[in-house]
């Protein structure tokens, strides 16, 4: 894999993380970086959903696949406050 295609994120060592940590350390940083590199066509909005994810207006992408590697948490723990 070419080095310019790697997005390294500082992540927790545990296999299971909570929703808040997932959004802060994986979801949002990854989405922000994909937009910054123009791998997704998106406009960042000044809105957040109930779990803290910043919303984007998406119109397309240039991604064939996303590969994760060792060190990425495997599970997100259940949060009964988010169940509907």
C-alpha positions as semicolon CSV with decimal commas, in nm:
position;residue;x (nm);y (nm);z (nm)
1;X;0,000;0,000;0,000
2;X;0,145;0,341;-0,090
3;X;0,239;0,553;0,212
4;X;0,026;0,844;0,085
5;X;-0,282;0,619;0,115
6;X;-0,231;0,550;0,486
7;X;-0,427;0,737;0,751
8;X;-0,283;0,664;1,094
9;X;-0,502;0,743;1,393
10;X;-0,400;0,724;1,760
11;X;-0,636;0,460;1,902
12;X;-0,711;0,291;2,232
13;X;-0,536;-0,041;2,298
14;X;-0,857;-0,211;2,414
15;X;-1,070;-0,428;2,183
16;X;-1,396;-0,265;2,296
17;X;-1,462;0,110;2,315
18;X;-1,770;0,320;2,386
19;X;-1,965;0,524;2,130
20;X;-1,820;0,854;2,249
21;X;-1,464;0,730;2,213
22;X;-1,546;0,575;1,873
23;X;-1,679;0,905;1,741
24;X;-1,389;1,111;1,887
25;X;-1,103;0,880;1,787
26;X;-1,217;0,695;1,474
27;X;-1,534;0,817;1,302
28;X;-1,477;1,192;1,304
29;X;-1,099;1,200;1,246
30;X;-1,129;0,950;0,960
31;X;-1,417;1,134;0,791
32;X;-1,239;1,469;0,831
33;X;-0,919;1,328;0,677
34;X;-1,104;1,163;0,387
35;X;-1,265;1,499;0,308
36;X;-0,936;1,690;0,347
37;X;-0,764;1,454;0,101
38;X;-1,060;1,486;-0,140
39;X;-1,119;1,111;-0,130
40;X;-1,481;1,195;-0,058
41;X;-1,670;1,488;-0,207
42;X;-1,833;1,649;0,090
43;X;-1,912;1,980;0,251
44;X;-1,874;1,994;0,630
45;X;-2,182;2,132;0,802
46;X;-2,211;2,305;1,139
47;X;-2,444;2,034;1,268
48;X;-2,390;1,729;1,488
49;X;-2,605;1,424;1,548
50;X;-2,702;1,289;1,890
51;X;-2,371;1,103;1,935
52;X;-2,150;1,396;1,836
53;X;-2,071;1,315;1,473
54;X;-2,031;1,624;1,257
55;X;-2,259;1,606;0,956
56;X;-2,135;1,633;0,599
57;X;-2,329;1,688;0,277
58;X;-2,185;1,404;0,067
59;X;-2,191;1,388;-0,311
60;X;-1,947;1,109;-0,401
61;X;-1,620;0,931;-0,330
62;X;-1,301;0,796;-0,489
63;X;-1,260;0,501;-0,250
64;X;-1,250;0,142;-0,373
65;X;-1,202;-0,013;-0,030
66;X;-1,102;0,065;0,327
67;X;-0,854;-0,164;0,496
68;X;-0,808;-0,168;0,871
69;X;-0,514;-0,321;1,048
70;X;-0,391;-0,437;1,385
71;X;-0,460;-0,202;1,673
72;X;-0,810;-0,092;1,568
73;X;-1,078;-0,165;1,831
74;X;-1,304;-0,455;1,729
75;X;-1,626;-0,363;1,908
76;X;-1,832;-0,066;2,019
77;X;-2,000;-0,128;2,351
78;X;-2,378;-0,108;2,373
79;X;-2,512;0,224;2,496
80;X;-2,873;0,191;2,617
81;X;-2,916;0,570;2,591
82;X;-2,876;0,546;2,212
83;X;-3,124;0,259;2,163
84;X;-3,452;0,368;2,011
